[in-house]
Amino acid sequence: MPKMMTTQFSRFIHLTTTRVMMGASKSNLAKLRKKTGYPFGNCKKALEVNNNDLEKAEKWLEDQAKALGWSKAMKMESRNTPQGLVGIAWDKQYAAMVEVNCETDFVSKNDRFQKLVDIVARTCLHHSKTDNPSPKSISKVMLEGEEMGKLLAADQQSLSDHVVKNIAMVGERLVLRRAALVSAQPSLQLSALTHPVTGASANNTSFLGKYGAVLIYSSASRDDRTASLAKQLCQHVIGMNPTKIEPSPDDPAPAPVKPVERERAVGTGDGEEEEGETVEPGGGEEETVMMRQTFLLDADRTVADVVAEGNIKVEDFVRFECGEGLNPESEEVAAKVAQAGG
């Protein structure tokens, strides 16, 4: 073959191979971006240093994010985390309610953060089912953040590792604060609710919100009407924040039910108003004992009236409010944190 033809043929082979490699690289780049959610530049770098090997590139990204996350986490230890979300994963006789905190409300609305809370809730639910496979009674186990962090998610990475990876990406301190693992024998039923409903998507199977409640109840009926009433009782627990179900034997008799004043309507900013979410009841035992409280959805009846009419008995409940007991930062400080971006 003449030298010129040999050169042209070699150039053709080189260009064809380059185009094929570029096509494969772009395809893998799109796959890596979709699977991991990491930025375009990071995924491109991962493929370059791993010869376009998708599996190795993914592991490289995970290792880089973990290393960066731990470094950032150490630097952010003194930052307050008054914001975040409550998440509830629920399956038949089991429920896991978790709280994961962040620095700003902006990050709590981030899809990545919401996915993290979903992973934490589902991991805690799996742990509860594995740890107590056949509940014979009502069980409420509280986990602190350090205990939660040791649990392994479905991908066999610890929840602590999931948190630090997200710290690297969102640029804020994130904290596993607490979890309530609830289980009950098959004769009882569970209901759960978060408020407001947040982050509902096909990717998140947990309930997410700023408030959460898990209710354990007994009823002869297992129909939609009973399940709906149980949801309303979860709403009541969230809105009225009872501390116990029944009064103590030596508590005085309840006062007559009085109409309650709902919290002043809150403007939405577009000229419309929304009804407030909390209700201010009268003083005394009605403020803390669930059965004596005025029912959140009907000011003319007590909770005792409602459960008697619905043939349902509240056995127990757990309520979380995101950030309760923490000292929230001022809006000015929170704004500075958001601007600093880590």
Secondary structure as UniProt FT lines:
FT   HELIX           3..36
FT   HELIX           40..49
FT   TURN            50..52
FT   HELIX           54..75
FT   TURN            76..78
FT   STRAND          83..91
FT   TURN            92..93
FT   STRAND          94..102
FT   HELIX           105..108
FT   HELIX           111..131
FT   STRAND          139..144
FT   HELIX           145..149
FT   TURN            154..155
FT   HELIX           159..170
FT   STRAND          175..183
FT   TURN            186..187
FT   STRAND          189..195
FT   TURN            202..203
FT   STRAND          207..209
FT   STRAND          211..219
FT   HELIX           224..240
FT   TURN            249..250
FT   STRAND          261..262
FT   STRAND          266..267
FT   STRAND          273..274
FT   STRAND          279..280
FT   HELIX           284..287
FT   HELIX           290..292
FT   TURN            296..297
FT   TURN            299..300
FT   HELIX           303..309
FT   TURN            310..311
FT   STRAND          312..321
FT   TURN            322..325
FT   HELIX           331..340
//
